[in-house]
Amino acid sequence: MPSVQLDDILPHNLASTTMARRLILLALLGCLVSVLAAATQHTLQLKASKSNADSEYHVVTHPEFSGYSLRLKTPTLCDDSVKQYSGYLDINEDRHLFFWFFESRSNPASDPLVMWLSGGPGCSSSTGLLFELGPCSIQKDPDNGTVYTTRNEYSWNTQANVFFLDQPANVGYSFTTGGKNVTRTTEAAEDVYAFLQLFFARFQEYAQLPFHIAAESYGGHYAPHIGSIIHRRNKELADSGSPTSTRHINLESIMLGNALVDPLIQMPSMVEYVCDGAFALFEPWSPTCLALRANAPVCKGLIQGCYTTDSWAPCTPATLYCWQALYTPAALKSGKNIYDIRRPCDRLSGENPICYEEIAWVEEYMARPDVRSALGADPRAPPFAACNYDMNVAFMYAGDGMRDSYRLLPELVDEGVRLLIYAGDVDMLCNYLGELKWISALESTHWEAFNAAPFLPWTVSGRSAGVVHQAGTGAGNVTYARVCEAGHMVPHDQPAAALDMLIKWINNIPIAS
């Protein structure tokens, strides 16, 4: 297939503008039993090594994951009241994935383990840590311009052990040193599974805990693939009956926040959101809405072509057309932040196209030499960037964005993995209308009960937090939560509601209770 250039599909008046290019990229961000334990202890290898002059790591290898090793250190940044680990998963000496782990502030021995993944593709989970839900929040002194962190009272490690993983390689502190770059979600998921196996081999105390995958935005692609691999490998382990040091992973649930899961449903829903919904930005019969409605069927047809073939070739044109024909005009004509339509985009004039000035603070903080040293950032890692737009474009040209991860979820749900979809209602990018449409169509054993269930009011500290729609017992096997007055980054906009939701979900208590 001939290479497709951005200028080939953008309208002439947009093709040469820096803003249009940034908007395209911005929108693409738019993601064990005792026998086995004994075997693991017998084969696990631990050693100390120097990776650079400043950082000593403990290195973990695994006999069944040759080519993978995990190196660790113990920082005290951000929240020195809890145990921390940071370091890298090294893959065949050419791919290196950074992570940062925090124990629970409550009861780390029994509280569940949560893995957080930011989206992009190409955006660092450290951004989610410092900007949304981690133990500390990024701040900037207005007088001297110094960036620093403060304790986050609404951190998700209030009642959970939480780690933040920069994946795939070339995201955040993660990097490559030659060899093959990962540009598809299916490949990235294999590396994450290996990371989990090495992490649990080293930290067996966490391996026994319930494990939850939490992901945002493009994480709606990542999390179902990772969950599917875990579930499949767990079944293979159970069926094999052979002694092995590979661990069963106690996958309890998948949590997806304003996530891109089913583009065929979600992309066209943007037109309804901006033209007809409760948060409409344009008059229903305005020229903008007429043009968007005319473009939506073309977009849908291109995505359908991507869905119905194993070839990746039709998927890149679908990505390029849908973003330039739907999201770019809506963003340009409205002047709004597509992550939060209540506010203008305050970052389009800067180097980073994400519409929050705090993202630049995160980059400045993570680039500080003292922070890099404390976390054990490898000297070979490039300067920290909140989002790597080269990776974003690489995934786009691989056609990954217009693939759906929706098809992986029914088996997981039907076999006991709980699913939570939460959506801030002022996010245009992955809007709540599209989220509800795809989850309502999910063909699981809970489909009929979910669609018959009422929307229940959800309050936090006497204040309306949103509505909840669920099927199943407790917090639900399939649950949808619409979060009021929240954009794409729900824990940033409504931290108390996000923490309330998390605590109830991981304890299997109805959210609307």
DODRENZA-555721 format. One record per residue (C-alpha): x, y, z. Coordinates in Angstrom, 2 decimals. Each point is the difference from the previous one (the first is absolute). Example, Ala and Ser with C-alpha at 12.3 -4.5 7.8 and 13.67 -1.06 7.14 Angstrom:
// DODRENZA-555721
px;py;pz
12.30;-4.50;7.80 .
1.37;3.44;-0.66 .
END
This chain:
// DODRENZA-555721
px;py;pz
0.00;0.00;0.00 .
1.43;3.45;-0.84 .
0.91;2.04;3.03 .
-2.71;2.41;1.12 .
1.11;3.50;0.93 .
-1.95;2.33;2.26 .
-0.14;2.64;-2.75 .
-1.69;-2.49;-2.33 .
-3.19;-0.21;2.06 .
-0.20;3.32;1.84 .
-2.05;2.75;-1.60 .
2.26;2.46;-1.80 .
-0.61;2.76;2.49 .
1.15;-2.23;2.87 .
2.73;-2.14;-1.50 .
2.77;2.51;0.40 .
-0.90;1.22;3.47 .
1.87;-0.98;3.10 .
-3.21;0.14;1.99 .
-1.70;-2.60;-2.20 .
2.91;-2.37;0.35 .
-0.03;0.45;3.75 .
-3.73;-0.59;0.14 .
0.35;-3.24;-1.93 .
2.67;-1.19;2.41 .
-1.93;1.28;2.99 .
-3.11;-1.87;-1.05 .
1.94;-3.24;-0.54 .
0.98;0.12;3.63 .
-3.16;0.02;-0.04 .
1.52;-6.62;4.04 .
4.86;-23.18;16.53 .
0.33;-2.94;1.94 .
2.68;-1.05;2.47 .
1.64;-2.46;-2.40 .
0.47;2.73;-2.55 .
1.21;2.39;2.67 .
2.60;-2.52;1.07 .
1.09;-0.51;-3.58 .
0.28;3.74;-0.48 .
2.10;0.43;3.13 .
2.26;-2.80;-1.15 .
0.65;1.44;-3.46 .
-0.19;3.74;0.62 .
3.32;1.75;-0.41 .
0.83;3.20;1.87 .
3.17;1.98;-0.25 .
1.24;3.54;0.51 .
1.53;1.92;-2.84 .
1.07;3.52;-0.87 .
-1.81;1.41;-3.03 .
1.49;3.45;0.41 .
2.13;1.97;2.41 .
-2.95;1.23;2.04 .
-2.41;-2.93;0.20 .
0.34;-3.49;1.41 .
-2.67;-2.42;-1.11 .
-1.10;-3.42;1.11 .
-0.41;-2.10;-3.14 .
-2.60;-2.75;-0.40 .
-0.02;-2.62;-2.75 .
-2.49;-2.78;-0.71 .
0.79;-3.44;-1.46 .
-3.10;-0.02;-2.19 .
0.44;3.53;-1.36 .
3.43;-0.06;-1.54 .
1.05;3.35;-1.35 .
-1.95;1.84;2.69 .
1.39;1.38;3.25 .
-1.34;2.39;2.62 .
2.20;2.52;1.82 .
-1.21;1.82;3.08 .
0.86;2.73;2.44 .
-1.81;1.59;2.96 .
-0.69;3.73;-0.40 .
-1.62;2.27;2.60 .
-1.40;2.74;-2.24 .
-3.65;1.01;-0.14 .
-1.19;-1.86;3.13 .
2.70;-1.08;2.45 .
-2.62;-1.44;2.37 .
-0.38;-3.16;-2.11 .
2.34;-2.57;-1.50 .
0.94;0.71;-3.62 .
1.82;-1.72;-2.84 .
1.01;1.33;-3.39 .
2.05;-1.39;-2.84 .
-0.11;-1.74;-3.35 .
-1.07;-3.10;-1.81 .
2.89;-0.65;-2.40 .
-0.92;-1.97;-3.12 .
2.81;-1.61;-1.99 .
2.25;2.94;0.88 .
-1.78;2.25;-2.49 .
-3.42;0.92;1.51 .
-0.30;1.41;3.50 .
-3.33;0.71;1.76 .
-0.06;2.30;3.05 .
-2.34;-0.47;2.96 .
-0.68;1.66;3.37 .
-1.75;-1.89;2.81 .
-1.62;1.25;3.24 .
-1.32;-2.13;2.83 .
-3.44;0.67;1.42 .
-0.33;2.63;2.72 .
-2.45;-2.30;1.79 .
0.76;-3.72;0.07 .
2.51;-0.98;-2.69 .
-0.04;-3.65;1.06 .
-3.66;-0.43;-0.94 .
-0.96;2.97;-2.18 .
-0.20;-0.87;-3.72 .
2.58;0.86;-2.65 .
-0.91;2.47;-2.75 .
2.01;0.58;-3.19 .
-0.56;3.43;-1.57 .
0.55;0.60;-3.71 .
-0.34;3.38;-1.68 .
-0.93;0.12;-3.67 .
1.24;1.82;-3.04 .
1.29;-2.23;-1.39 .
3.32;1.38;1.15 .
-0.97;1.76;3.25 .
1.79;-0.65;3.27 .
-1.84;-1.50;2.95 .
2.09;2.33;2.14 .
-2.32;2.72;-1.32 .
-2.94;-1.88;1.49 .
1.99;-0.30;3.22 .
0.86;3.69;0.38 .
-3.03;1.58;-1.68 .
-2.83;-2.33;1.00 .
0.08;-2.76;2.58 .
3.46;-0.60;1.45 .
1.19;0.59;3.57 .
1.23;3.48;-0.91 .
-1.22;2.77;-2.31 .
2.07;2.32;-2.15 .
0.09;3.68;0.98 .
1.81;3.14;-1.14 .
1.04;2.92;2.18 .
-1.49;3.14;-1.62 .
2.75;2.18;1.42 .
3.19;-1.81;-0.99 .
-1.32;-2.51;-2.55 .
1.32;-3.04;1.88 .
-1.87;-3.26;-0.56 .
-0.57;-2.29;2.96 .
-2.48;-2.56;1.33 .
-2.52;-0.02;2.84 .
-1.74;-2.90;1.71 .
-3.16;-1.14;-1.78 .
-2.64;-0.87;2.58 .
-2.07;-1.67;-2.72 .
2.74;-2.28;-1.28 .
-1.05;-3.42;-1.18 .
2.55;-1.56;2.33 .
-2.26;1.06;2.89 .
-1.32;-3.57;0.02 .
1.95;-1.72;-2.77 .
3.55;-0.86;-0.96 .
0.53;1.83;-3.29 .
2.66;0.02;-2.68 .
0.36;2.15;-3.09 .
1.56;-1.59;-3.10 .
1.44;1.94;-2.95 .
-0.75;-2.21;-2.99 .
0.70;-0.70;-2.79 .
3.70;0.85;-0.22 .
0.84;3.63;-0.91 .
-2.66;1.35;2.36 .
0.98;2.14;3.01 .
3.24;-1.35;1.47 .
-0.38;-3.17;-2.08 .
2.30;-0.26;-3.00 .
1.58;-2.18;-2.67 .
3.63;-0.58;-0.90 .
-0.48;-1.39;-3.48 .
-1.90;-3.03;-1.13 .
-3.75;-0.23;-0.58 .
-2.38;2.73;1.12 .
-3.46;-1.02;1.18 .
-2.73;1.76;-1.99 .
-3.02;-2.23;0.62 .
-2.04;-0.69;3.09 .
0.22;-3.77;-0.41 .
3.80;0.14;0.21 .
0.00;2.44;2.91 .
-2.27;-2.30;2.03 .
2.55;-2.84;-0.15 .
2.65;2.21;1.59 .
-2.40;1.05;2.76 .
-0.77;-3.65;0.78 .
3.71;-0.73;0.32 .
0.38;3.02;2.29 .
-2.75;-1.32;2.27 .
1.60;-3.43;0.22 .
3.38;1.42;1.01 .
-1.59;2.49;2.40 .
-1.97;-2.74;1.75 .
3.05;-2.27;0.07 .
1.83;2.67;1.97 .
-2.97;1.17;2.09 .
-1.93;-3.13;0.87 .
-1.91;1.89;2.68 .
-1.82;1.92;-2.74 .
-0.50;-3.03;-2.23 .
-2.65;-1.38;2.35 .
-2.12;3.16;-0.12 .
-2.92;0.79;-2.34 .
1.38;1.74;-3.08 .
-1.80;2.80;-1.87 .
0.97;1.63;-3.30 .
-0.96;3.69;-0.15 .
0.51;1.88;-3.25 .
-1.03;3.25;-1.63 .
-0.64;1.18;-3.55 .
2.09;-2.18;-2.38 .
0.31;-2.29;2.99 .
-3.34;-1.29;-1.25 .
2.11;-1.79;-2.58 .
2.76;-1.01;2.41 .
-1.97;-1.38;2.95 .
-2.26;-2.51;-1.80 .
2.99;-1.47;-1.84 .
2.02;-0.29;3.20 .
-2.99;-1.47;1.82 .
-0.56;-2.48;-2.83 .
3.61;-1.20;0.11 .
-0.12;-0.40;3.78 .
-3.27;-1.92;-0.19 .
1.20;-2.25;-2.82 .
3.32;-0.79;1.69 .
-1.76;-0.68;3.30 .
-2.15;-2.62;-1.73 .
3.03;-1.51;-1.72 .
1.74;-0.30;3.37 .
-3.04;-1.69;1.53 .
-0.28;-2.43;-2.92 .
3.69;-0.91;-0.15 .
0.25;-1.54;3.46 .
3.79;0.25;-0.21 .
2.21;1.67;2.62 .
0.94;3.47;-1.17 .
1.29;3.24;1.41 .
-2.46;2.00;-2.12 .
-2.66;1.34;2.34 .
-3.75;0.08;-0.17 .
-0.94;3.70;0.11 .
-3.09;0.79;2.07 .
-1.69;2.21;-2.58 .
-3.04;1.44;1.75 .
-1.13;2.83;-2.26 .
0.67;2.44;-2.80 .
-0.78;3.70;0.55 .
-0.18;2.27;-3.04 .
-0.26;3.78;0.25 .
-1.21;2.00;-3.03 .
1.54;-2.77;-2.03 .
0.23;-0.71;-3.73 .
-1.28;-3.57;-0.29 .
-2.29;-0.21;-3.05 .
0.79;2.75;-2.56 .
-2.85;-1.11;-2.27 .
-2.50;1.13;2.62 .
1.99;2.65;1.81 .
1.38;2.11;-2.86 .
-3.39;0.88;-1.57 .
-1.46;0.65;3.47 .
2.07;3.18;0.13 .
-2.40;1.58;-2.50 .
-2.97;-0.66;2.26 .
1.97;1.33;2.97 .
0.94;3.37;-1.55 .
-3.20;0.54;-2.01 .
-2.91;-1.57;1.89 .
1.06;-0.97;3.51 .
-0.34;1.72;3.34 .
3.39;1.65;-0.56 .
-0.47;0.94;-3.66 .
2.54;2.52;-1.29 .
-1.81;0.87;-3.25 .
-3.55;0.57;-1.15 .
-1.43;-3.30;-1.30 .
-0.53;1.32;-3.54 .
3.07;2.21;-0.19 .
2.37;-0.43;-2.95 .
2.48;-1.66;2.35 .
-2.48;-2.64;1.12 .
-1.26;-0.61;-3.53 .
3.58;-0.62;-1.13 .
0.73;-2.26;2.97 .
-3.14;-2.05;-0.65 .
0.98;-0.39;-3.64 .
3.50;-1.15;0.94 .
-1.02;-2.44;2.75 .
-1.27;-2.80;-2.32 .
3.22;0.16;-2.02 .
2.02;-0.30;3.19 .
-2.13;-2.92;1.15 .
0.39;-1.79;-3.32 .
3.78;0.32;0.12 .
0.11;-1.37;3.55 .
-2.24;-2.89;-1.02 .
2.48;-0.80;-2.75 .
2.74;-0.14;2.61 .
-2.08;-2.31;2.22 .
-0.77;-2.50;-2.76 .
3.54;-0.84;-1.09 .
3.13;-1.34;1.64 .
2.03;2.46;-2.06 .
1.11;3.20;1.68 .
0.00;1.90;-3.30 .
-3.59;1.36;0.15 .
0.37;1.19;3.58 .
2.38;2.93;-0.44 .
-2.22;1.83;-2.54 .
-2.93;-0.51;2.38 .
1.96;1.60;2.82 .
1.10;2.97;-2.06 .
-3.38;0.67;-1.58 .
-2.07;-0.32;3.17 .
2.17;2.34;2.03 .
0.31;2.66;-2.70 .
-3.65;-0.19;-1.05 .
-1.57;-0.12;3.47 .
2.23;1.00;2.89 .
2.20;2.62;-1.62 .
-2.89;2.18;-1.29 .
-1.84;-0.29;3.33 .
3.08;1.03;1.96 .
1.00;2.83;-2.33 .
-3.47;1.50;-0.32 .
-0.88;-0.27;3.68 .
3.38;1.04;1.40 .
-0.65;-2.37;2.89 .
2.24;-2.44;1.79 .
-1.09;-3.34;-1.45 .
0.81;-1.64;3.35 .
-2.26;2.43;1.90 .
-2.40;2.13;-2.00 .
-0.58;2.36;2.93 .
3.36;1.63;-0.61 .
2.10;1.26;-2.92 .
3.13;-1.83;-1.05 .
2.80;1.76;1.85 .
2.90;-1.92;-1.54 .
-0.42;0.16;-3.77 .
2.43;2.91;-0.24 .
2.75;-1.94;1.77 .
2.18;-2.93;-0.95 .
-2.28;-2.54;1.67 .
-3.43;-0.18;-1.67 .
-1.77;-1.45;3.05 .
-2.39;2.66;1.28 .
1.24;0.32;3.58 .
2.90;2.15;1.13 .
0.61;-2.42;2.88 .
1.26;-2.58;-2.49 .
2.99;2.26;-0.63 .
0.59;0.08;3.76 .
0.08;-3.81;0.06 .
2.60;0.02;-2.77 .
2.11;2.56;1.81 .
-0.14;-1.94;3.27 .
0.81;-3.39;-1.53 .
2.89;1.57;-1.95 .
1.72;1.26;3.15 .
3.36;-1.75;0.59 .
-0.79;-0.66;3.67 .
-3.31;-1.64;-0.89 .
1.55;-2.12;-2.75 .
2.72;-1.14;2.40 .
-2.41;-0.78;2.84 .
-2.22;-2.11;-2.26 .
2.90;-1.74;-1.71 .
-0.80;1.38;-3.44 .
2.49;-1.62;-2.34 .
2.56;2.46;-1.44 .
-0.85;-1.38;-3.43 .
-3.64;1.07;0.37 .
-0.77;3.17;-1.99 .
-1.27;3.20;1.64 .
-3.39;-0.68;1.56 .
-3.05;0.85;-2.11 .
-3.57;-0.39;1.21 .
-0.92;-1.36;-3.43 .
2.22;-1.28;-2.79 .
-1.66;1.08;-3.22 .
2.34;-2.09;-2.13 .
-1.44;-3.07;1.76 .
-3.48;1.37;-0.49 .
0.55;0.29;-3.74 .
1.70;-3.41;-0.16 .
-3.07;-1.66;1.51 .
-2.20;1.98;-2.38 .
1.90;-1.13;-3.08 .
-0.09;-3.57;1.29 .
-3.80;0.33;-0.07 .
-0.31;-0.85;3.68 .
-2.40;2.77;1.02 .
-2.94;-1.11;-2.14 .
0.13;-3.59;1.21 .
-2.51;-0.83;2.73 .
0.76;-1.65;3.32 .
-3.72;-0.42;0.66 .
-0.02;-3.57;-1.34 .
2.37;-1.15;2.77 .
-2.27;1.02;2.86 .
-3.00;-2.41;-0.15 .
2.11;-3.07;0.81 .
1.69;1.79;2.88 .
-3.31;1.22;1.44 .
-1.73;-3.36;-0.45 .
2.84;-1.76;1.82 .
-0.04;2.27;3.03 .
2.16;3.04;-0.74 .
-2.01;3.04;1.08 .
-0.17;3.01;-2.33 .
-0.39;3.66;1.01 .
-0.41;2.76;-2.57 .
0.05;3.54;1.38 .
-0.34;3.15;-2.07 .
0.28;3.68;0.81 .
-2.92;1.73;-1.68 .
1.82;3.09;-1.33 .
2.57;-1.98;-2.00 .
-0.49;0.32;-3.76 .
2.81;-2.37;-0.97 .
-1.36;-3.26;1.44 .
-3.42;1.30;0.97 .
-2.46;-1.60;2.39 .
-2.61;-0.58;-2.73 .
2.32;-2.20;-2.01 .
1.17;-1.82;3.12 .
-3.56;-0.88;0.99 .
-0.85;-1.12;-3.54 .
2.82;-2.52;-0.28 .
-0.40;-1.39;3.50 .
-3.76;-0.35;-0.59 .
0.78;-2.12;-3.07 .
2.51;-2.26;1.79 .
-1.18;-3.55;-0.68 .
0.68;-1.55;3.38 .
-2.24;-2.09;2.23 .
-0.80;3.25;1.82 .
-1.22;1.83;-3.12 .
-3.73;-0.34;0.66 .
0.26;0.89;3.69 .
2.25;2.97;-0.73 .
-2.34;1.53;-2.54 .
-3.02;-0.54;2.26 .
1.68;1.55;3.03 .
-0.91;3.53;1.16 .
2.41;2.92;0.24 .
0.66;0.48;3.70 .
1.02;3.32;1.54 .
3.50;0.04;1.47 .
0.93;2.47;2.71 .
3.28;0.68;1.79 .
-0.04;1.97;3.27 .
-3.55;1.12;-0.70 .
0.83;1.32;-3.47 .
-1.13;-1.50;-3.30 .
2.92;-1.81;-1.62 .
-1.84;-1.56;-2.93 .
-2.12;-2.99;-0.93 .
0.77;-3.72;-0.02 .
-1.40;-2.77;-2.20 .
0.97;-3.58;0.88 .
-0.74;-3.70;-0.32 .
1.13;-2.62;2.47 .
0.48;-0.13;3.74 .
2.01;2.32;2.22 .
1.61;2.76;-2.02 .
-1.08;-1.87;-3.13 .
1.45;-2.34;-2.59 .
-0.58;2.64;-2.67 .
-0.29;3.56;1.30 .
-0.17;3.41;-1.65 .
0.51;3.21;1.99 .
-0.60;3.43;-1.49 .
2.00;2.51;2.04 .
-1.48;3.49;0.21 .
2.14;3.05;-0.72 .
3.03;-2.06;-0.99 .
1.93;-0.08;-3.22 .
2.34;-2.55;-1.54 .
2.13;-0.20;3.16 .
-2.66;-0.81;2.60 .
2.33;-0.36;3.04 .
1.40;3.48;-0.72 .
-3.37;1.70;-0.39 .
-1.95;-1.87;2.69 .
2.57;-1.57;2.34 .
-2.40;-0.76;2.86 .
-2.50;-1.71;-2.30 .
2.76;-1.96;-1.75 .
1.37;-1.28;3.31 .
-3.48;-0.87;1.27 .
-0.62;-1.95;-3.21 .
3.32;-1.84;0.25 .
-0.38;-1.01;3.65 .
-3.52;-1.29;-0.52 .
0.96;-1.82;-3.19 .
3.03;-1.84;1.38 .
-2.02;-0.96;3.10 .
-2.93;-1.12;-2.19 .
-2.44;2.43;1.60 .
-2.65;1.66;-2.22 .
1.32;3.38;-1.13 .
-3.43;1.63;0.23 .
-0.37;-0.87;3.67 .
END
